[in-house]
Amino acid sequence: MAHTIRVAGSDIAFPCDEHSTILDAAQAAGYELPYSCRNGVCHSCKGRVSAGNFDGPVIEDQQVLFCQARPRSDLEIVPREIAHIDPQARKHVAARVYRISRPSDDIAVLELRFPAGTRVKFKAGQYLQLLLPDGARRSFSMANPPSQSDGALLHVRTLRGGKFSGSVLPALAPGSTLQVELPFGDFFLREDGARPMLFVASGTGFAPIKSMLEDAFRRGVKRDMALYWGARTRKDLYALELPQAWAARHAHFRFVPVLSEPDPGWEGRTGFVHRAVMEDFASLAMHQIYACGVSAMVNAARLDFVAQRGLPADEFYCDAFVTPAELP
């Protein structure tokens, strides 16, 4: 049975049957709600149901996860954001492998090129999906800025038993073809403010933040910016020289690398990356946060920044990397 989902304070309405989530129904109707993992782990899609009945978990402050909630009646919802999707923006492309490099033993940098004359519009920070031969999909953030729209740069961590990194990636070579669909996600810079921006990354969460920062530098964005990049050991900061070079060239940008298992002789910051931010800022009330990486880091940063440093909840934007092991 189909129900009507209405967005409070607007004329937006769309149908949703009892087997579909609110997030899926919104996207099918041409609307984008905030989301990341789509599995109820990252809480990016949270919002309110102001009228009606639904099935799904209720989290803090009586909010619900639109990626999990299914209607049992007509609903009125209050999302953090909602925007119309350009139906022509998302494309399916046969991408060619141009180069594969390994900056560390468990990281592969995969450079893809689209067919001649093909360019795909995307926002810095968004991701693509690789379509695997068995029909499965794997999501990877694009590390290249939107000005480089004739291909995609992916930072891939090798996971034991990984369907792509463990099985498909080892067989790839220059000239191999991969089917991709893009763009996806709402992890991108919000331009309608002057707040200082803090970027918090763990591991390959650096990839979409690289895209954001390179795009911001290219467009001359002058808001104060700082990147805190956390990893276990020095080798896991697989592109350390790049943000160091940014900091040398841009006076309004600061870079802080953080290691949780520091190598002998490491003289930089240690511990958890989001705690390093909290050590440096007694208040985040006037800041804007962009966090990307493993879901444990993203969720800890969200909770602690809001509860202990006064960050407005709506100024936290994230993309949480969720492994299959986390889904149950």
ZIJOWO-V710289 format. One record per residue. RES is the residue in three letters. SS is DSSP state (h for helix, s for strand, l for the rest). Layout:
RES;SS, RES;SS
This chain:
MET;l, ALA;s, HIS;s, THR;s, ILE;s, ARG;s, VAL;s, ALA;l, GLY;l, SER;l, ASP;l, ILE;l, ALA;s, PHE;s, PRO;s, CYS;s, ASP;s, GLU;l, HIS;l, SER;l, THR;l, ILE;h, LEU;h, ASP;h, ALA;h, ALA;h, GLN;h, ALA;h, ALA;l, GLY;l, TYR;s, GLU;s, LEU;s, PRO;l, TYR;l, SER;l, CYS;l, ARG;l, ASN;l, GLY;l, VAL;l, CYS;l, HIS;l, SER;l, CYS;l, LYS;s, GLY;s, ARG;s, VAL;s, SER;s, ALA;s, GLY;l, ASN;l, PHE;s, ASP;s, GLY;l, PRO;l, VAL;s, ILE;l, GLU;h, ASP;h, GLN;h, GLN;l, VAL;s, LEU;s, PHE;l, CYS;l, GLN;l, ALA;l, ARG;s, PRO;s, ARG;l, SER;l, ASP;l, LEU;s, GLU;s, ILE;s, VAL;s, PRO;s, ARG;l, GLU;l, ILE;s, ALA;s, HIS;s, ILE;l, ASP;l, PRO;l, GLN;l, ALA;l, ARG;l, LYS;s, HIS;s, VAL;s, ALA;s, ALA;s, ARG;s, VAL;s, TYR;s, ARG;s, ILE;s, SER;s, ARG;s, PRO;s, SER;s, ASP;l, ASP;l, ILE;s, ALA;s, VAL;s, LEU;s, GLU;s, LEU;s, ARG;s, PHE;l, PRO;l, ALA;l, GLY;l, THR;l, ARG;l, VAL;l, LYS;l, PHE;l, LYS;l, ALA;l, GLY;l, GLN;l, TYR;s, LEU;s, GLN;s, LEU;s, LEU;s, LEU;l, PRO;l, ASP;l, GLY;l, ALA;l, ARG;s, ARG;s, SER;s, PHE;s, SER;s, MET;s, ALA;l, ASN;l, PRO;l, PRO;l, SER;l, GLN;l, SER;l, ASP;l, GLY;s, ALA;s, LEU;s, LEU;s, HIS;s, VAL;s, ARG;s, THR;l, LEU;l, ARG;l, GLY;l, GLY;l, LYS;h, PHE;h, SER;h, GLY;h, SER;h, VAL;h, LEU;h, PRO;h, ALA;h, LEU;l, ALA;l, PRO;l, GLY;l, SER;l, THR;s, LEU;s, GLN;s, VAL;s, GLU;s, LEU;s, PRO;s, PHE;s, GLY;l, ASP;l, PHE;l, PHE;l, LEU;l, ARG;l, GLU;l, ASP;l, GLY;l, ALA;l, ARG;l, PRO;s, MET;s, LEU;s, PHE;s, VAL;s, ALA;s, SER;s, GLY;h, THR;h, GLY;h, PHE;h, ALA;h, PRO;h, ILE;h, LYS;h, SER;h, MET;h, LEU;h, GLU;h, ASP;h, ALA;h, PHE;h, ARG;h, ARG;h, GLY;l, VAL;l, LYS;l, ARG;l, ASP;l, MET;s, ALA;s, LEU;s, TYR;s, TRP;s, GLY;s, ALA;s, ARG;l, THR;l, ARG;h, LYS;h, ASP;h, LEU;l, TYR;l, ALA;l, LEU;h, GLU;h, LEU;h, PRO;h, GLN;h, ALA;h, TRP;h, ALA;h, ALA;h, ARG;h, HIS;l, ALA;l, HIS;l, PHE;s, ARG;s, PHE;s, VAL;s, PRO;s, VAL;s, LEU;s, SER;l, GLU;l, PRO;l, ASP;l, PRO;l, GLY;l, TRP;l, GLU;l, GLY;l, ARG;s, THR;s, GLY;l, PHE;l, VAL;h, HIS;h, ARG;h, ALA;h, VAL;h, MET;h, GLU;h, ASP;h, PHE;l, ALA;l, SER;l, LEU;l, ALA;l, MET;l, HIS;s, GLN;s, ILE;s, TYR;s, ALA;s, CYS;s, GLY;s, VAL;s, SER;h, ALA;h, MET;h, VAL;h, ASN;h, ALA;h, ALA;h, ARG;h, LEU;h, ASP;h, PHE;h, VAL;h, ALA;h, GLN;h, ARG;h, GLY;l, LEU;l, PRO;l, ALA;h, ASP;h, GLU;h, PHE;s, TYR;s, CYS;s, ASP;s, ALA;s, PHE;s, VAL;l, THR;l, PRO;h, ALA;h, GLU;h, LEU;l, PRO;l
